[in-house]
Amino acid sequence: MQDTTKSIITAFNLGVWRRQQDGGTDKVLEVTKELRDIIYWDISKQYQGKYPDDIIQANVEYILGIALLGYILPGVTFYDEELKTRLFTLIETRLESGVQQPIEQNSQSIHY
């Protein structure tokens, strides 16, 4: 499995895990802050000093968006493996295409 695919799955599953912890009862703004803190801690632990802070922050925000999909999606739709697979494929395709790709600047990208 490619690093990009692993990063997408890990981020999404972090959001799903967080929803399972609260049953979807916490406010999205609170969850967003908590997930951002977790993701920032993990990414900065791995990449601080190797990449400028703006690249780290861009990666945190992008990964946070994927994690929030994992948190929000189960609250608005039933689980569907085809939807999940298609969603991951679309995210990965967008990353590979470079269209508005916030995690790649100056040919440097970080994979969570």
N, C-alpha and C positions, 0 to 999 in steps of 0.2 A: 504494500500500500504506500502510495506517495505521501511525502510530508504534508503537502497541501491538503490532501484528503483527510489525513489524520488530524490536522489542525482544525478543519471544519467540523469533523465528527466530535472531537474533544470539546470544542467550544459549545456546540449544540447540546451535547450531553450534560455539560455543566449547567446550562439553563434548565434542562429537564430535571436534573437532580435537585436544583433549587426549588422548582415547583413541587416536587415530591416532598420536600422538607416542610413546606407551609400549606400544601394543598391548594395553592392559588389564592390564598387569603391575604397575603401581604400586598401593599401598594407597589405598583411597578416602579415608582421613583425610588423607593427604599431598596428594592431588589436590584435596580440598576446600579446604585451606589455600591452595594455589597459585591455584586459581580465585577464591577470595574475595579474595586480594591483587590479582589482575588486575582483577576487577570493581570493587573499592573504589577502586583507583587511577584507573580510567577515570571512574567516577561522580563521585568527589570532585573530579577535575580539572575536570569540566564544571559541577558544581553547588555546590561549597564556597562558602559565603558567601551563596548564594541560598536555601538551605534549611537548617534546623537539622540538627545531626548525627544526631538520632534518626530523622529522615525518610530521610537518606542511608543510615544503617545498615539500616533496614527495607527499603529498595530493594535494597541489596546482598544481604541474606539472601534476599529473594524471587527475584532474578535468579540467585543462586547455586543455588537449588533447581531452577530450569529448566535451568541449565548442567549440574548433576549428573544430571538426567534424560538429557541428551545424552551424558554420559559412561557412565552405567550401562546404559541401554537396549540399546545394541548388544552388550553382554556377556550379555544374558539373552534376547534375541529376534533373529530375522532382520529385516533391513530390510524395511519395508512402508510404501509411500507413503501408503496409506489410514490406517494407524495414526498415522503422523506428522501427517497433515493433521487427523485427528480429535483428536489430542492438542493440537495448536495451537489448534483451535477450542474445545476444552473449557477450556483455560487462558485464552483471550481472553474467553470467555463468563463465566467466574468473575470475571475482573477487571472486566468491564463490569457485572456484577450487584452488585458491592460486597460480596459475601459473604466475610468474613474477608480483606479486601483490605489487606495490609500496606503496599502501596506508595502508598496514598492516605490521607493524614491532613490534616485541615483543608482539603480540596479541593485539595491540592497533590500532584501525582504527578510522578515522574521517569521518563523512558523511556530505557532503555539503548540 
